[in-house]
């Protein structure tokens, strides 16, 4: 493929493939429906095992861990990871729509792949992503099963979305934040895929920028609606640095941290600087301690116990 004077020429592709590429290249990721993967992935013989593995991990290691604790069938100590820095981020209920778009955020690009490559050719890429997202849930659960973590959510019922969140989410899985882990996985996975599969420059420019911007927006939303503390962010970034190191580097993590709230006008400049410095420090601390550990979870476990002790949560250690 080469690009000359605004025209794209494709080599080694069929006319049908050229047509599909041309049809989707100018679209935004947001324009793709998140529904199509539901009708394809669970029913195709090649993707069924990956879907089953992902769903069973989410059921047992995400919902299962929380609800068994809520119902009193498990007794894992719970640590409140709230910090005074969280009070410097305003509670913005309207950000809940961004927060709840989390699942659609990673489903829409799968639909894009199906439109661009066709169902059959897109499935290997979809399966690869499902394996990675399942890995993130599985690895995060290794921390959750050691110590659960929570924050102090406001009792807000001004929007129906909050009633559903509080009903369906017992709120015991804060460190590391899976919202953060999955959004960085999403934009880095496609960044690499766009390069390895020779997407057009137009596609790469448009979709890399869009996925990154949405990832940052969702990361900010978890703090705006008080579903997470700033303490939850660095642990997630550290986890992804260790378990998907070929996709997400330390430079990526630092850049992502520095982007947080960079366009926000509802946080004081000095407060934002303090928040970013803290997240940066915590990330670097986990990273440095992790250099001496073969298992990435150990520094997070150490920090949780230390935080519980420092904040007087004696039943949690």
Protein Blocks (a to p, Z undefined) as FASTA:
>chain_A
ZZeehiacdehiafklmmmmmmmmmpcfklpcfklmmmmmmmgmklmmmmmmmmmmmmmm
mmmmmmmmmnopaccddddfbdfklmmpccdfklmmmmmmmmmmmmmmmmmmmmmnomkl
mmmmmmmmmmmmmmmmmmmmmmmmmpgcdddddddfkbfklmmmmmmmnolalbccfklm
mmmmmmmmmmmmmmmnopafklmmmmmmmmmmmmmmmmmmmmmnopacfklmmmmmmmmm
mmmmmlmcfklmmmmmmmgoklcckbcfklmmmmmmmmmmmmmmmmmmmmmpcblklmmm
mmmmmmmmmnopaklZZ
